[in-house]
Amino acid sequence: MTRPRAAIGAVLLLVALPTVAAAQSTATASEGRRPWFAIGGGAATFRGACQFCEIEGDYRHTGSLLVDAGAGINKHVDVGGELLWVRDENPSGDEVRTTFVVAVAQFRPWASKGFFVKGGAGMAFVRNWVFELDSPSLQKALSIHIGAGWEFPVSRRLGVELFAAQHAAALGDFETQHGVVQDVMGNFWSIGGALVIR
């Protein structure tokens, strides 16, 4: 009687193992697809330059606001969107506002560690610029960005991250008081922190 029971128990265990494994992999997958949200800010430095002109913009320092939202694909990868907002004034006293709206992918090489790298591309919307313009203008530009940082867990769903990033915007041609300035670029460097909810 003992041998048949052991055999039946072994068969039932073999049948149950794939079901348990499937349930665990489903739970892991759903855990990876959790929504992800981050909001924070930091210090930003930006500069305008052009490829075929003698105008070199000054380095300007101001604050920035950062918002990320998306979902985790797995334990290593998050995807979503990012908004970076930077405000300053140009030499004429006009408000310079730059808003980056970009897609973002964030990769963590080690799932158990907080280090991540990220990058993406999208659009930048620039109100005025640091050059002396004939009139206030809103400029749309293609943009790319790269960054890295470290996330520190506070609780199961809450964390804090420190980051450094560079955003670049291809602003195109500008009408200035001294003529047309071609191939204007804006480079933005930022460091800061954010509150992360997963």
C-alpha positions as CSV (number, residue, x, y, z in Angstrom):
1,M,0.0,0.0,0.0
2,T,2.9,2.4,0.7
3,R,4.4,2.0,-2.8
4,P,1.1,2.8,-4.7
5,R,0.5,5.9,-2.5
6,A,4.1,7.1,-3.1
7,A,3.7,6.6,-6.8
8,I,0.3,8.5,-6.9
9,G,1.9,11.3,-4.8
10,A,4.8,11.5,-7.2
11,V,2.5,11.7,-10.2
12,L,0.4,14.4,-8.5
13,L,3.5,16.4,-7.7
14,L,4.8,16.1,-11.3
15,V,1.4,17.3,-12.6
16,A,1.2,20.2,-10.1
17,L,4.8,21.5,-10.7
18,P,4.1,23.1,-14.1
19,T,0.9,24.8,-12.7
20,V,2.9,26.3,-9.8
21,A,5.7,27.4,-12.1
22,A,3.2,29.0,-14.5
23,A,1.5,30.8,-11.6
24,Q,4.8,32.1,-10.4
25,S,5.9,33.3,-13.9
26,T,2.5,35.0,-14.3
27,A,2.9,36.8,-11.0
28,T,6.4,37.9,-12.0
29,A,5.2,39.1,-15.3
30,S,2.3,41.1,-13.8
31,E,4.7,42.5,-11.2
32,G,7.0,43.7,-14.0
33,R,4.1,45.4,-15.8
34,R,3.3,47.6,-12.8
35,P,2.7,51.3,-13.5
36,W,5.7,53.5,-12.8
37,F,5.6,57.2,-11.9
38,A,8.3,59.7,-10.9
39,I,8.2,63.4,-10.1
40,G,11.0,65.6,-9.0
41,G,13.4,68.4,-10.1
42,G,16.9,69.7,-9.9
43,A,19.5,72.1,-11.2
44,A,19.8,72.6,-14.9
45,T,22.5,74.2,-17.1
46,F,21.8,75.0,-20.7
47,R,23.5,76.7,-23.6
48,G,22.6,77.7,-27.2
49,A,25.0,77.3,-30.1
50,C,24.9,77.1,-33.9
51,Q,27.0,75.1,-36.3
52,F,27.7,77.8,-39.0
53,C,27.9,81.0,-37.0
54,E,30.1,82.9,-34.6
55,I,27.4,83.2,-31.9
56,E,28.2,81.2,-28.8
57,G,25.6,81.3,-26.1
58,D,26.5,81.6,-22.4
59,Y,26.0,78.8,-20.0
60,R,22.8,79.6,-18.1
61,H,21.8,78.0,-14.8
62,T,18.3,77.5,-13.5
63,G,15.9,75.0,-12.0
64,S,14.0,72.1,-13.7
65,L,10.9,70.0,-13.2
66,L,10.9,66.4,-14.2
67,V,7.9,64.0,-14.6
68,D,8.1,60.4,-15.8
69,A,5.3,57.9,-16.2
70,G,5.0,54.5,-17.8
71,A,5.1,50.8,-17.0
72,G,7.6,48.1,-16.3
73,I,8.1,45.5,-19.1
74,N,10.1,43.2,-16.8
75,K,12.4,43.5,-13.8
76,H,15.0,45.3,-15.9
77,V,13.1,47.6,-18.3
78,D,10.7,50.4,-17.9
79,V,9.1,52.3,-20.8
80,G,7.0,55.4,-20.9
81,G,7.1,59.2,-21.4
82,E,9.0,62.0,-19.8
83,L,8.4,65.7,-19.4
84,L,11.2,68.1,-18.5
85,W,10.4,71.8,-18.0
86,V,13.1,74.5,-17.8
87,R,12.6,78.2,-17.4
88,D,14.9,81.2,-17.5
89,E,15.2,84.7,-19.1
90,N,17.1,85.8,-22.2
91,P,19.3,89.0,-22.2
92,S,16.2,91.0,-23.4
93,G,14.3,90.0,-20.3
94,D,11.9,87.7,-22.3
95,E,10.9,84.5,-20.5
96,V,12.6,81.4,-22.1
97,R,10.6,78.3,-21.5
98,T,11.6,74.9,-22.8
99,T,9.4,71.8,-22.4
100,F,10.7,68.4,-23.5
101,V,8.0,65.8,-24.2
102,V,9.8,62.6,-25.0
103,A,9.5,58.8,-25.0
104,V,11.8,57.1,-22.5
105,A,13.2,53.7,-21.9
106,Q,15.0,52.9,-18.6
107,F,17.2,49.9,-18.2
108,R,18.5,48.4,-14.9
109,P,21.4,46.0,-15.6
110,W,21.1,44.4,-12.2
111,A,17.5,43.8,-11.0
112,S,18.6,43.8,-7.3
113,K,20.5,47.1,-7.6
114,G,19.2,50.6,-8.1
115,F,21.5,51.7,-10.9
116,F,19.8,52.6,-14.2
117,V,20.5,54.1,-17.6
118,K,17.9,55.7,-19.8
119,G,17.4,57.4,-23.1
120,G,14.8,58.4,-25.7
121,A,13.6,60.9,-28.2
122,G,10.7,63.2,-28.8
123,M,9.9,66.9,-29.2
124,A,11.0,70.1,-27.5
125,F,8.8,73.2,-27.4
126,V,10.9,76.4,-26.9
127,R,9.3,79.8,-26.1
128,N,11.8,82.5,-27.1
129,W,15.5,81.6,-26.9
130,V,18.8,83.0,-25.5
131,F,19.7,84.8,-28.7
132,E,18.3,88.3,-29.4
133,L,15.1,87.5,-31.4
134,D,13.1,90.0,-33.5
135,S,9.9,88.9,-31.7
136,P,8.9,86.3,-29.2
137,S,8.5,82.9,-30.8
138,L,7.5,79.4,-30.1
139,Q,9.8,76.9,-31.8
140,K,9.3,73.1,-32.1
141,A,12.4,70.9,-32.2
142,L,13.4,67.3,-32.4
143,S,15.1,66.2,-29.3
144,I,17.1,63.3,-27.8
145,H,18.2,62.6,-24.3
146,I,20.4,60.2,-22.3
147,G,20.8,59.8,-18.5
148,A,21.7,57.6,-15.6
149,G,20.9,57.4,-11.9
150,W,20.3,55.4,-8.8
151,E,17.0,54.4,-7.2
152,F,16.8,53.8,-3.5
153,P,13.8,51.9,-2.1
154,V,12.0,53.5,0.8
155,S,9.1,50.9,1.0
156,R,7.7,48.2,-1.3
157,R,6.1,50.7,-3.7
158,L,8.0,53.9,-2.9
159,G,11.5,55.0,-3.7
160,V,13.8,58.0,-4.3
161,E,16.1,58.4,-7.2
162,L,19.1,60.6,-8.0
163,F,19.8,61.3,-11.7
164,A,21.9,63.1,-14.2
165,A,20.8,63.7,-17.8
166,Q,21.4,65.5,-21.0
167,H,18.7,66.7,-23.3
168,A,19.5,68.1,-26.8
169,A,17.1,70.0,-29.1
170,A,17.7,70.7,-32.8
171,L,16.0,74.1,-33.0
172,G,16.6,74.8,-36.7
173,D,16.9,78.4,-38.1
174,F,16.2,81.6,-36.1
175,E,15.4,85.1,-37.2
176,T,17.5,87.5,-35.0
177,Q,18.1,91.2,-35.0
178,H,21.4,90.5,-36.9
179,G,19.9,88.2,-39.6
180,V,19.2,84.5,-39.9
181,V,21.0,82.1,-37.6
182,Q,21.2,78.6,-39.0
183,D,21.2,75.2,-37.3
184,V,20.7,76.3,-33.8
185,M,21.1,73.7,-31.0
186,G,20.1,73.8,-27.4
187,N,21.9,71.5,-24.9
188,F,20.5,71.0,-21.4
189,W,22.3,69.3,-18.6
190,S,20.4,68.5,-15.4
191,I,21.1,66.8,-12.0
192,G,18.5,66.2,-9.4
193,G,16.2,63.8,-7.5
194,A,12.7,62.4,-7.8
195,L,10.1,60.5,-5.8
196,V,9.3,57.2,-7.5
197,I,6.1,55.2,-7.2
198,R,5.8,51.7,-8.6
